[in-house]
């Protein structure tokens, strides 16, 4: 079987449509369909089936697609061994980050990457929900993601996961708020307070859900923002309290009070996600190593 056709089958399984595969492979949909039909003849069994207006993988197709992933990993690993033998890690690495991780890690990453002249970085930012992080690995070599708990399910989905940082989540208060007199806050202290929340599906929402469970009172959420910089400004103006990540919120601590929360799990896990074949590239491994160092430096600072 042709390795390139196997890769198209894998892409169909991950992207879900021939049109999406064609766009990623810079081919026409008809060319992709033709190559998949050739692969099906080589395999001798149906690999796809009609569903609605599109096609999906059969059980045999999914099995062969998993084999295609193993082959892609083996090829990347072989190329990585050769590249390490003949030269230092080089090439272009694409990375997408969510906003607060970008604030923390990207400036230092750019500075440290400058010491590797053969390494090129192409950076972008998104602000997705929890479920939207894994699909980004189809289009970026490295995806910075965060989750309320350790990223087991991302590993279970077949992604390579490098855990970078565990960041505490604090309660942000406007200056002079009565609760700022306490060193640590508990769910019962927060009953009746107005909150500036996040959209449903974003990690910080879980903290408010846990506060409700422990206190028995439903939090009053006045507004919801995905951008923490907007949230910081609204809290500073006295419109409510918020759950904010400690390391980035402290950059605005002159206009906010930050207090740790006890009695619920108030932290987020920041990780770098990659498709397993891309994770074998020396340049990608170098970028993840630089991210680890920057995460350690930022947390210690």
N, C-alpha and C positions, 0 to 999 in steps of 0.2 A: 504494500500500500504506500502511496505517496505521502510523505510527511506533511507537505503543504495542504493536501486535501484533509488529512486528519486534523490539522490545525483549524481549518474552516469548520469542521464538525464540532470541535471543542468551542469555537467562538459562537456557533449557533446555540449550543447548550447554555452558554453564559449570557449571551446578548438577547436571545429569545426570538429573533426574526432574521430572515434573509436580508432584508433591507439594512438592518443595523450591522450585520456582518459585512455586507458589501461596502457600507460607508467606512467601516474601520479598516478594511483590507484594500480600500481604494480600487474596487472593482465594481462592475455592474451587477445588479441582482441576478440577471440571467446567467452571467458567467459563474457566479457562486452556485446557483442551482445546478448548472451543468456539471461543475466539479463534484458536487455532492452526489449526483446521479452516477458519475463514474466511480466514485468511492463505493457506492452501494453495490454496483456490479462487481467490483473487486471483492467486497465482503461476502456477497452471495446471499445476504438477508436484508430485509427492509430496515433502513436506519432512520427514516423519517416517516411521518404520517400527517395527513391533513387534519387541521383543527381550525374551524372557522375559515377565515381568509388566508391563514398562514399555515406553516408547518412546524411540528415539534418533533423531538427525538423519540424514537421507540425505546423499549427497554434495551434492545441490542445497541441502539445508537448511543444511549447514555453510557453503557458499558465501554463501548469503543472510545467515546469522548474522554472517559477517565483514563484510558490507556494513552490517548493523545496527550493528556496532561503529563503523564509519567515520561513520555518521550520528550516533550518540550523541556521538562526539568532536566532530563539527562543531557540533552543537547546544550542547554545553557550552562550546565555544570562542566561539561567538557570544554566549552569555549572559555569559561571562567578560569579553569586550570591552565589553559594555554595562554590566556591573557596575563595571568599572574606570572607565568614563566617568562614571557617575552617583554613585558612592560608593566608600568604602574597603572592603577585603575584610571581609565580615561573614558571619554564619551559624555553624552548628554543624558541627564537624569531629570525627568519631569516629576514635580512634587506639588500636591495640592494640600492646603491646610485650612482648618477652620480658624476664625479670626483671632481668638485669644491665644491659641497655640502659635499663630503667626507672630503676635506681639512678643511672646516669650522667646521663641526659638529661632525665627528666621534671621534677625540681625546678626546673631552670633554664628549661625550656620554660614551665612554669606562670608563673614570674616574668616572663618576657619577653612572654607572651601577655596578661598583665594590662594592658600598655600599649596594647592594642587592644580597647577596650570593646565593639565590635560582634562580636568573635570569641568563640565558645563552644567549649570542649573537653570531649569525653566520652571518658574514658580507661579502658582495661581492660588486663589482662595475661593472657598465655598462655605456655606453655613447650613449643612444638611441636618436632617433628623437622624436618629440612631440607625434606622433601617437603610438610609441612603448612603452610608459610608462604603460598604463592600462593593456596590456596583461601580464606584469611582475607580477601583483598581483596574477596570477594563481599559481605562483611558489614561491613567497616570502610573508611573513606576512606583511612587511612594504616596500613600494617603495618610495624613495625620488625622486620627480619629479619637473620640473620647466616649467613655461609657461609665455609668454609675458603678459597675462591678468589673471584675477581671474579665478580659475579653475571650472567654472560653468558646463562645458560640462562633466567633470569627475564625478561630482555629478549626472548629468543627466544620465550617463551610469550605475548608481547603485553603485558606489564605495563610501566608507567612506573616506572623505577628511578632513585632519587637516592642516590648513594653518599655516605655521611656520614663514615665513619671506618675506618681500618685499625688494629686494636688488636693489639699483640703478645701472644702466649700464653707464659707463663712456667711453669717447674717450681716448684711450691710445696712447701716442705720444713718439717717441724717445727723449732722453735728448737733449736739445738745439733746438728743432723744433720751428720755428717761431710762430706757433699757441699756444705754451706754454706760451707766454706772456699774453694771455687772460685768465681771470678767468673762463669764461663760453663760450661755443661754440654753434653756431647755424648752421642749415643746410647750409645756404649760405656761411659760412666760410669754408666749407669742399669741395666745388666744385673743381674738378681737382686733388684732393688728391688720392693717391694709397692706397688701403685697403688690409688688411689681413682678409679674411672673414671666415665664417663657412660653412659646407655643407648645401645644401638646405634642409629645413625641421627642422633645428635647430633653437631655439628661437631667437638668436641674429640676424638672417637674417632679421627679421621683422624690426629691427631698421634701417638697410640700406635701406630697401624698403620705410620706412617712410621718410628717409632723401632724397631719390630720389623724392618722391612725393612733398615734401615741397620746395626743391631747384630747381626742374625741370631738374636736371642733373643726368645722370646715373653714379653711383659710379664705379670707376675702381678697380676691384677686381683682384689682382695679384695671390694670393694663398688662399687656403681654408684648415683650420685645425679644427678638432673637439676638440683637446686637447689644453686648454688655456695656458698650460705651454709652448708648442711649439710656440703658437702665441705670448706670452710675449717675448720669446727669439728672434723671428724674428722681432718684432717691435723694441726691444732694439737695434738690429743690424742696424736699419735705413731702413728696407725694406718697410715700410708702416705704416698706422694707423690701429687701430682695435677697436671694441666694446668689452669691458671687464667688468666683474662684479666687483664692487668696493671693496667688502670686501675681496675677495681673491687676486685681482690684487694689492691691497695695500701691500701685503706681498712681492711683487717684486718692490715696488715703488722706491727703490734706483737706478734702471736701467730704469725706465719709468716715464713719466709725465702723470697724470690722470686729465682730465678736464670734468666737468659735461656738459650735452647736454640739450639745451633748445629748445623748439619748436616742439618736438616730444615726444612720450611716450617712455622713456628709463628706463625700470625697468623690473624685472622678479619676479614672484611669486613662492616661493619654498614651496612645500606641501608634506605631507606624505599621500600616498594612501594605502588603504587596502580593501580587500573584506569585506563586512559588517559583515559576521559571524566571521571572524578572528578579526575584530575590537572590538568585545565584550570580547575577552579574557583579563583577568586582566594583564597578562604579556605584551601583545601588547599595552594596554592602558598606562601602566607604561613607556614603551619605548617611546611612542609618547609624553608623558608628559616630559620626560627627554630631548627629542629633542627640545620641545618648550622652555624649560629653557635655553638650550645651544644656540639656535638661538637668544634669547633675549640677552644673555650674549655677544655673538660674535658681534651682531650689535651695542651694547652699547660700546664695547671695541674699 
